[in-house]
Amino acid sequence: MNEVVGGHDLLMVTLDTLRYDVARELAEAGRIPNLARHLPGGAWERRHAPGSFTYASHHAMFAGFLPTPVTPGPHPRLFAAAFAGSESTAEGTFVYDTPDLVSGLAAVGYRTVCVGGVGFFNKRGPLGSVLPGFFQESHWEPEFGVPSPTSFEAQVARAEEVVAGLPRERRLFLFVNVSALHQPNWFHLPGATREAGDTRETHAAALEYVDRHIGRLFDAVRSRRPCFAVVCSDHGTAYGEDGHTGHRIGHDVVWTVPYAHFFLDEAR
């Protein structure tokens, strides 16, 4: 990462609430072609989330603790704050002298931009301002939020505007929190109704919706130079497993998440 940081733009996308099992099944079935073509080997990596809900998980990820491989570790991290005794900081880790990755990248010349999605990014009060407050520039509108059937399209459009407005020589760290997977998501499945509510199937349909538009986001971030991308979930969610619904619980469908990182070549 010490060769990547400084020479590449950086993109982090959290597919908020996306379950690993659903993400894997859709990739295997060819239902998310725009994402799958970038996944190493065409498959998601199975990892453990650093938190069971958005606020906790993003605090950890912004500190450099991305979802952890499920195999026994320690596992070298891509990014880490300087911290004595860290067992996951390796030779290839980008180490920064600030308390979080966002300010660490700003310190080496990156413009840090957040395009928020779920309520913890809405800036409508002190709690919703903490996570976007890590960034030099942050964006949120009601159309980006969980009740909007066109949330991701609106987020991508804003990301395109951000990239277009940035001087070409300035490096960019763009973070996008995708709200479309989060409940409510019933409106992404044709024929589903509000009364029937959200299901594992509507969750899958929401991921297909995201896949239809994510190519525009990838094209935007690779328009100026090569880009290194991290795409993952921050936590999963339950749809009735063992009687559970939702997240912020210690269930396997919540703790197990899809993860990938990959390079996006500069557009020619």
Buried (B, 14 or more C-beta within 10 A) or exposed (E): BEEBBEEBBBBBBBBBBBBBBBBBBBBEEEBBBBBBEBBEEEBBBBBBBBBBBBBBBBBBBBBBBBBBBBEEEEBBBBBBBEEEEBEBBBEEBBBBEEBBBBBBBBEEEBBBBBBBBBBBBBBEEEEBBBBBEBBBEBBBBEBBBBEBBBBBBBBBBBBBEBBEEBEEEEBBBBBBBBBBBBBBBBBBBEEBEEEEBBBBBBBBBBBBBBBEBBBBBBBBBBBBBBBBBBBBBBBBBBBEBEEBEBBEBEBBBBBBBBBBBBEBEEBE
